[in-house]
Amino acid sequence: MRFFPKRLLILLVLLAALLVIWSFRRQFGTHSAMGTNSLGDQLVASFQALQAQENETDRTVWAKELLAERCGQVFEGWWDSLNAATNKLRVLESFPIGEIAIGKFHPPEQLVHGIAVHSQFGKGVIWSRAEWTRFLQDSERAGWRLAETEFRHSRFDTDAAGQPMQSHFDFRAHLLNPEQTERAVIEGELVVSWSSAQSDKELPSVKQVDARGLTIKTRGGEPPFVPVLNETIAPPKGSHFIDPLILYDLDGDGRSEIILAASNLVYRQRPNGRFEPGPLCRHSPGWIFTGVIADFDGDGASDFLCAKFEGLFLFKGSPQGTFDEPGRLVWVANPHLRYAQVITCGDIDRDGDLDVFVAQYKLPYSRGQMPTPYYDANDGDPSYLLLNDGQGNFTDATTASGLAAKRWRRSYSASFADLDGDGHLDLVVVSDFAGVDLYRNNGHGQFTEVTGTWVA
């Protein structure tokens, strides 16, 4: 798939060349006009040759790709209209389809939670455009509403003459029936047969849509999830983030609060189900990367530990679930943290306090650097295993714990978890351009990498 139009790139280069010629002529005047014109003619000829080469490549190498793009445009334009519409079933009626193939349905298979699966078999029937329209109208009268759809063009085939023959689309649609409190998901593969366009200016037309590869899942009754909060939240000034999103019962009333740590914002849940927004910390932590809530100083109240450029700051919590004191620097990062996306905690040495693992992400191709090697990159910014002294102060134990070798991963996430059931917290690290790293803990905070033996 080409993401930048090559003709536009050629035009930009040509304009740049003409600008150079114009500057040259202004600098040296008319005495060199003949030489400049000759140079200009050479440049024009070079670009014309390049354009001819591009046209030939489009006609040969990229021919099938360009044809697939044109066929895809039929669905893209229709899908844009579908997403913009309020009544999406009406838009389905307008889709220019020749006919649609529908299979016969097996008796529904009953799953847990009242979910029924309806699968197809056999040749079934062929609906005309009029029959398809009647089916949609009957569905709308029965109370069905189309909520959203997804199409992914996964395969494209041409005939011996290079004309479009078939496309395969991975498809999913979500439907609601508020009147009958029922929901449905239609998913599977659509096979689209094409008719060739009459001219290069026209798009191919859909001859048939084979929907016999679709499965329908239905569920009746009230939906398990209902919206209770709908807010638009902007990042604080100077930042791009409102995350991490943390759900935590701060005041111990059995109801979780919603915390957007980088915005210093908490929605406290009240007994009537209403959420009240307010500041998380009385003294704003400012621009942070990430954070975690847990009892780090052992007083029984949950604290807020967050990562900033300088290191980790701890905001002491209260039994009421508030953070009223200014944050204090409990670990100094040297060098400063650049993009600390990961923080997780657990008692890794069984001394009764919570230790912390902090890891950083690094954008690919930053300043032209290619992640090397692209499948096992260990060329980012360092991660840290930090031991707690019991008072919420931390010291670096990355090397002593055995985690130094691959501490330069471009990490997305990490978790302490007992993976082998021995009662000790092991470590999982997930990184860009590397995948997963697993480390076994011996119970004293000493880690051994076991990725090769624990993961096939």
Buried (B, 14 or more C-beta within 10 A) or exposed (E): EEEEEBEEEBEEEBEEBEEEBEEBBEEEEEEBEEEBEEBBEEBEEEBEEBBEEBEEEBEEEBEBEEBBBBBBEBBEEBBEEBEEBEEBBBBBBEBEBBBBBBBEBEEBEEEEEEBBBBBBEEEBEEBEBEBBBEBBEEBBEEEBBBEEBEBEBEEBBBEEEEEBBBBBBBBBBBBBBEEEEBBBBBBBBBBBBBEBBEEEEEBBBBBBBBBBBBBBBBBEEEEEEEEEEEEEEEBBEEBEBBBBEBEBBBBEEEBBBBBBBBBBBBBBBEEEEEBEBEEBBEEBBBBBBBBBBBBBBBBEBBBBBBBBBEBBBBBBBBEEBBBEBEBEEBBEBEEEBBBBBBBBBBBBBEEEBBBBBBBBBBEBEEEEEEBEEEEBBBBBBBBBBBBBEEEBBBEBBBEEBBBEEBBBBBBBBBBBEEBEEEEBBBBBBBBBBBEEBBBBBEEEBBBEBBBEEBEE
